Amino acid sequence: MDFGVQVNVYRTEWSAVRASVEAMEKGDWDSVWFADHFIPPGGGGDDEQEAMTAFEGLAAIAMAAGMTQKLRLGNLVLGNTYRNPAHTAKIAGTIDTMSEGRFTLAIGAGWYQREHEAYGWDFPTMKERQDRFEEACELIRLLIRRNEPVDFDGAYYKLDNAQLSPGNFDDNKPIPIMVGGTGPKRTLRTLARYGDVMNLDGWAGGGMSLELYKSKAEILERHCEDCDRDPSEIRRTLLMPCYLTESKDLIDRVIKNLGPGTVAGSKQYIIDRIGEFQNAGIAEIMFGGINSGDVERLQIFEQEIVRAFR
């Protein structure tokens, strides 16, 4: 079992982000992940400027690549609507090369309407965003997995003799594509067709129950069967909001906010819950809910939880 942390990169200062990344690099962690938002979720035009800070996701993770040598790197998750997907692939190839093969390209359809309005970007209907996303994943996979130039003539995106150079640091290990989201009809089908990593997002509602994961995994496997894909090729991961606490009030509050199955409780409770997911085939957990700069909390999680699985 691998362990990472989604380090918060909004409503914070870079010194706090840097402190977390440096502590993880020195510690027993496997990966670090940043969000990708231009306005913090819940932000708006009337917020104080200090509350609106949001570091650009790809620029920030590229900086983290230069600060580290062992941690794998990625975003949970990039919004497809923010960038042309070929441009996203180009940035991914650059970061993977600079980090010597440590980057995961994690991408979703995009959902936060307010930041699109703020920056003057189109915010299509849900159907169009899903259509664009599926086409983007197809295009990105072609660029990553072909050494020769790519032509692509889609409904939304086109390539004319385009080549990803620099591309994969190691041609035998293409940059993994994580398909963000677990929508049963479209997103998991896109994952089965074009993705390499599944991620169940505990912030997205519904909590973090084992039953929820199993139901999503069963749907993914049906999509894999339909497109003649071996489901074992797809790595299973969780973004897990996690609260190591004995406080019943805090436990009740986070479960009310995030949903049943939210992982909040004692050291042994958390270890037992993670063990259940490990037995179900989860390969990596990214913890959420640890504030950037809270090095002490990172070290507690490392000592109390992570090392129980080493």
Summary of the structure (lengths in Angstrom):
residues: 310
radius of gyration: 18.9
end to end distance: 8.0
largest distance: 59.2
contacts: 1031
relative contact order: 0.14
helix: 45%
strand: 19%
